[in-house]
Amino acid sequence: MGVAEIWKLLSKAAQTTSFEQLSSTGSNNTRPMIVGVDACLWITQCQAVFHMPSHAQMGRNPELRALFWKTTALSRAGVIAVFVKDGPERPSVKRNKKVKAKPHWLVEEFTEMINDFGFYSYTAPGEAEAELAYLNRHGYIDAVLTDDGDVAIFGAQRIIRRSVFYSSFRLNKEDKDEITVYTADAFKNNPEVGLTLGGLLLVALLKGGDYDMAGLPGCGIGIAQGLAKGGYGDSLLAAVQNMTGEDLADFLVGWREEVRLELATNSKCHLKSKQKALSSNVPETFPSLRVLNLYVHPTTSWSDGFFPPTVDHWTAKVPALPELALFCTRKFGWKASDLIDRFKRLVFPGAFVRRLTLPLDFNQHLYNHVVLGRVEDEHPALSAFLKITRRK
């Protein structure tokens, strides 16, 4: 998904860490880290694993069960997860295929499970990647967990990818919770990458992506990066953000000539060699205005005619364990012994961690204890003197 080879290029500016480490340092220190997740991408990834002849032997609801394993990892990390789903205003064609308008059959059940885990979800008006990038760019979430490189082109500031996955979507004892973290600052400042947001946009246009797979034929990732380092993406992005109609069309005429000249001469020395043949093959239709607008002006909850989510409500919660247990019994057919074993390994650790992150009004708890004599059990992180030990 997204632009071919984009992760290989951006990996030069990436850092490897653990989810536990990032979650303890990656927020503003007044709340747990908020991570946005592309819910539909998770569904697609999990379903793809089970497209095999032996699917019927995988047990009940293997795709939903795979989503369960993945969600437990987020819970154990102690983060606040916000799952965003694609909406009706997303592009009707991606990667030369018509996008299904009907919601995926797993969405309803996955949403129920997300709620039981104490996480949040909502449907964006357009593409989830664009929505998540907006949320991250404006500080509503601290990072985006995704494998779709388009989220960087939409402007996400911090992106997380899982480096180690679960074997058969079960907890792997060797899993060290390893993740790879990408940031917009690192893309820009790392000399081996050197890509601004405008540069990323130009790479997507030249290499081709979800909205136009052809790109500029004959243009490799190295050439695209070289032109981006020359500032041609920055000038293009500024023009699309500030111009429309004839003004933008006039700008593009001159911009194309500058790109052709740079390909032919390599005057800024960011290309490995002159690209005269490619210079003569830049068409008058490049770049597509439709594709430009899909990247630069995507439909989000902040677009005209739509309503933003209530981000202030995204606070720490603990899983609803009874509801989650009933869900697993109904959907996966787990017996009591299996349920207890799996919850002990996968669910309870996350529930304990997240209980410690609940907002604490110390003065209120002290008042309840001293004045009202009330037992306060819901916050185990409180000092022992705030709890009355009842003795028979």
C-alpha positions in Angstrom: 0.0 0.0 0.0 1.2 3.5 -0.7 4.3 4.4 -2.6 6.6 1.5 -3.7 10.0 1.5 -1.9 9.0 4.3 0.4 9.7 2.4 3.6 13.1 1.3 2.3 14.0 4.9 1.8 12.6 6.2 5.0 14.2 3.4 7.1 17.5 5.3 6.9 16.0 7.8 9.3 14.1 5.3 11.5 14.8 4.3 15.1 14.1 0.9 16.7 12.7 0.8 20.2 10.1 -1.0 22.2 6.4 -0.1 22.5 6.8 0.0 26.3 9.7 2.4 26.1 8.0 4.7 23.6 4.7 4.7 25.5 6.5 5.9 28.6 8.2 8.8 26.9 6.2 9.6 23.8 3.3 11.7 25.2 3.1 15.1 26.9 3.5 13.6 30.3 0.1 14.6 31.5 -1.6 11.5 30.1 -0.8 8.2 28.5 0.4 8.2 24.9 -2.5 8.3 22.4 -1.9 6.1 19.3 -4.1 6.2 16.2 -4.7 3.0 14.2 -6.1 2.4 10.8 -8.8 -0.1 11.7 -9.6 -1.1 8.1 -5.9 -1.8 7.3 -5.7 -4.1 10.3 -8.8 -5.9 9.1 -7.3 -6.3 5.6 -4.0 -7.5 6.9 -5.6 -10.1 9.1 -8.0 -11.3 6.5 -5.1 -11.7 3.9 -3.3 -14.2 6.2 -6.3 -16.6 6.2 -6.9 -16.6 2.4 -5.8 -20.2 2.1 -7.4 -23.6 1.5 -6.9 -24.6 5.2 -9.0 -21.6 6.4 -11.7 -23.9 7.7 -9.2 -25.6 10.0 -8.1 -22.4 11.7 -11.0 -22.5 14.3 -13.9 -20.1 14.7 -13.5 -16.5 13.4 -9.7 -16.7 12.8 -9.6 -13.1 11.3 -11.3 -11.6 14.3 -9.1 -13.7 16.6 -6.1 -12.3 14.9 -7.4 -8.8 15.6 -7.8 -9.8 19.2 -4.1 -10.8 19.5 -3.0 -7.5 17.9 -5.3 -5.4 20.2 -3.9 -7.1 23.3 -0.4 -5.8 22.4 -1.7 -2.3 22.4 -3.4 -2.8 25.7 -0.2 -4.2 27.3 1.7 -1.1 26.0 -0.5 1.1 28.3 -1.5 3.4 25.5 -4.8 5.0 24.6 -5.7 3.6 21.2 -8.0 5.4 18.7 -9.1 3.2 15.8 -10.2 5.2 12.7 -12.3 3.6 9.9 -12.5 4.6 6.3 -15.6 6.6 5.4 -17.9 7.1 2.4 -16.0 10.1 1.0 -12.8 8.1 0.4 -11.7 7.9 -3.2 -13.7 5.5 -5.3 -10.7 4.0 -7.1 -7.3 3.0 -5.5 -4.5 1.1 -7.2 -6.6 0.9 -10.3 -9.3 -1.0 -8.4 -12.8 0.1 -7.4 -13.1 0.6 -3.7 -16.0 -1.3 -2.1 -18.5 1.2 -0.7 -20.1 -1.3 1.7 -18.3 -1.6 5.1 -16.3 -4.8 5.7 -18.2 -7.6 7.4 -15.7 -7.6 10.3 -16.1 -3.9 11.1 -19.1 -4.3 13.5 -17.6 -7.1 15.5 -14.1 -5.5 15.6 -15.7 -2.2 16.8 -17.5 -4.1 19.6 -14.1 -5.7 20.7 -12.4 -2.3 20.6 -15.0 -0.9 22.9 -14.6 -3.9 25.3 -10.9 -3.2 25.4 -11.5 0.3 26.6 -10.3 1.9 23.4 -12.0 4.3 21.0 -13.1 4.2 17.4 -15.0 6.3 14.9 -15.5 6.5 11.1 -13.8 9.3 9.2 -15.6 10.9 6.3 -12.7 10.0 4.0 -9.6 7.9 4.2 -8.4 6.8 7.6 -4.7 7.5 6.7 -5.5 11.2 6.0 -7.6 11.5 9.1 -4.9 10.0 11.3 -2.3 12.2 9.8 -4.4 15.3 10.6 -4.9 14.1 14.1 -1.2 13.6 14.6 -0.1 16.8 12.9 -2.4 18.9 15.1 -1.4 17.1 18.3 -4.6 15.2 19.0 -2.8 11.9 18.9 0.9 11.2 19.6 1.6 8.7 16.8 0.1 6.7 14.0 0.5 2.9 14.0 0.3 1.8 10.4 2.1 0.1 7.5 0.7 2.5 4.9 3.3 5.0 3.8 0.7 7.4 2.6 0.2 8.6 6.1 3.7 10.3 5.9 2.6 12.0 2.6 -0.5 13.3 4.4 1.7 14.9 7.0 1.9 12.5 10.0 4.7 13.6 12.4 5.4 10.3 14.1 4.7 6.8 12.6 5.1 3.5 14.3 5.5 0.1 12.5 5.7 -3.2 14.2 9.1 -4.8 13.6 8.2 -8.2 15.1 4.9 -9.8 14.4 3.2 -12.6 16.1 3.6 -16.1 14.7 0.1 -17.2 13.7 -1.1 -14.1 15.5 -0.4 -15.7 18.8 1.9 -14.3 21.5 5.4 -15.2 20.6 7.6 -15.7 23.6 10.6 -14.3 21.7 8.7 -11.1 20.9 10.5 -8.2 22.5 7.8 -5.7 21.6 10.0 -4.2 19.0 8.8 -1.3 16.9 10.3 1.0 14.3 9.6 4.8 14.8 9.7 7.3 11.9 9.4 11.1 12.4 8.9 14.0 10.0 11.9 15.7 11.7 14.1 12.8 11.0 13.0 12.6 7.4 14.0 16.2 6.9 17.2 16.3 8.9 18.8 12.9 8.1 21.1 13.6 5.2 20.5 10.1 3.7 16.8 11.0 3.4 16.4 14.8 3.3 12.7 14.8 2.6 10.3 17.5 3.7 6.5 17.1 3.4 6.7 18.6 -0.1 9.6 16.2 -0.9 7.5 13.2 0.1 4.6 14.5 -2.0 6.9 14.7 -5.1 8.3 11.2 -4.5 4.7 9.9 -4.4 3.9 11.7 -7.7 7.0 10.5 -9.5 7.0 6.9 -8.2 3.3 6.4 -8.3 1.0 5.3 -5.5 -2.5 4.4 -4.6 -4.1 7.2 -6.6 -1.9 6.9 -9.7 0.3 3.8 -10.0 2.1 4.9 -13.1 3.8 8.0 -11.8 6.5 9.2 -14.2 7.6 6.1 -16.1 11.3 5.5 -15.9 11.7 7.5 -12.7 13.3 5.5 -9.9 13.2 6.2 -6.2 16.7 7.7 -6.3 15.8 10.2 -9.0 12.6 11.1 -7.2 14.6 11.7 -4.0 17.1 13.8 -5.8 14.5 16.1 -7.3 12.8 16.4 -4.0 16.1 17.4 -2.3 16.3 20.1 -5.0 13.2 21.8 -3.6 10.8 21.0 -6.4 8.4 19.3 -4.1 8.3 22.2 -1.6 7.5 24.7 -4.4 4.8 22.4 -5.7 3.2 21.9 -2.3 3.1 25.6 -1.6 1.5 26.3 -4.9 -1.3 23.6 -4.5 -1.9 24.9 -1.0 -2.3 28.6 -2.1 -3.3 28.6 -5.7 -6.3 27.4 -7.7 -7.6 27.5 -11.3 -5.6 29.4 -13.9 -3.0 30.6 -11.3 -2.1 27.0 -10.5 -2.2 25.9 -14.1 0.2 28.7 -15.0 2.5 27.8 -12.2 2.7 24.2 -13.3 3.8 25.2 -16.8 6.9 26.8 -15.4 7.4 24.2 -12.7 7.5 21.4 -15.3 10.1 23.3 -17.3 12.3 23.6 -14.2 12.0 19.9 -13.5 12.9 19.0 -17.1 15.9 21.3 -17.0 17.1 19.8 -13.7 16.8 16.3 -15.1 18.8 17.3 -18.1 21.5 19.2 -16.4 21.7 18.0 -12.7 22.6 21.6 -11.8 21.8 21.1 -8.1 23.9 17.9 -8.0 21.3 15.8 -6.1 21.0 13.3 -9.0 23.6 10.6 -9.6 23.8 11.6 -13.2 22.0 13.7 -15.9 18.7 12.2 -17.0 18.2 13.6 -20.5 16.0 10.8 -21.7 13.7 11.2 -18.7 13.7 14.9 -19.1 12.2 14.7 -22.6 9.5 12.3 -21.3 7.8 14.6 -18.7 4.3 15.0 -20.1 2.2 18.2 -20.0 -0.3 16.3 -17.9 2.2 15.7 -15.1 1.4 16.0 -12.2 -2.3 15.1 -12.2 -4.3 17.8 -10.5 -6.7 15.2 -9.2 -3.9 13.2 -7.5 -2.4 16.4 -6.1 -5.6 17.4 -4.5 -6.2 13.9 -3.1 -2.9 14.2 -1.3 -2.9 17.9 -0.3 -6.6 18.5 0.3 -8.0 15.1 1.5 -11.4 14.9 3.0 -11.2 14.8 6.8 -13.5 15.5 9.8 -12.2 19.1 9.6 -13.3 19.6 6.0 -16.3 21.8 5.3 -19.6 20.0 6.0 -18.2 17.5 8.5 -17.7 17.5 12.3 -14.5 16.7 14.2 -14.5 13.9 16.8 -14.7 14.8 20.5 -11.0 14.4 21.1 -11.2 15.6 24.8 -13.0 12.3 25.6 -10.0 10.2 24.6 -8.9 9.5 28.2 -7.4 6.4 29.8 -9.9 3.6 30.5 -9.5 0.0 31.6 -10.9 -3.0 29.6 -14.4 -4.1 30.4 -13.3 -7.6 31.4 -16.7 -9.3 31.9 -17.9 -8.0 28.5 -14.6 -8.9 26.8 -14.8 -12.4 28.3 -18.3 -12.9 27.0 -17.3 -11.6 23.6 -14.5 -14.1 23.4 -16.8 -16.9 24.5 -19.4 -16.0 21.9 -17.1 -15.3 19.0 -14.2 -17.8 19.5 -15.9 -20.6 21.4 -13.3 -20.5 24.2 -14.1 -22.7 27.2 -13.6 -21.3 30.7 -10.2 -22.9 31.2 -8.9 -21.6 27.9 -10.4 -18.2 28.6 -8.7 -17.9 32.0 -5.3 -19.0 30.6 -5.4 -16.6 27.6 -6.6 -13.7 29.7 -3.8 -14.3 32.3 -1.2 -14.1 29.5 -2.7 -11.5 27.2 -5.4 -9.4 28.8 -4.7 -9.0 32.5 -1.2 -7.5 32.1 -2.6 -4.8 29.9 -5.5 -4.2 32.3 -3.1 -3.8 35.2 -0.9 -1.4 33.3 -3.8 0.7 32.1 -5.4 0.9 35.6 -2.2 2.6 36.8 -2.6 5.2 34.1 -6.1 6.3 35.1 -6.4 10.0 36.0 -6.0 10.5 39.7 -7.6 13.3 41.8 -5.4 12.9 44.9 -7.3 15.5 47.0 -10.6 13.9 46.2 -9.4 10.4 47.3 -7.9 11.9 50.4 -11.2 13.6 51.3 -13.1 10.4 50.6 -10.8 8.5 52.9 -10.4 10.9 55.8 -13.8 12.6 55.8 -16.2 10.0 54.4 -14.3 6.9 55.5 -14.8 5.4 52.1 -12.7 2.5 50.8 -11.0 3.4 47.5 -10.2 0.3 45.5 -10.3 1.5 41.9 -6.8 3.0 41.9 -4.2 0.4 43.1 -1.4 2.9 42.5 -2.5 4.9 45.6 -0.4 4.7 48.7 -1.4 2.0 51.2 -2.7 4.6 53.7 -5.5 5.6 51.3 -7.0 2.1 51.7 -8.8 0.8 54.7 -8.1 -2.8 55.5 -11.3 -4.3 56.8 -10.8 -6.9 59.5 -13.3 -9.3 60.9 
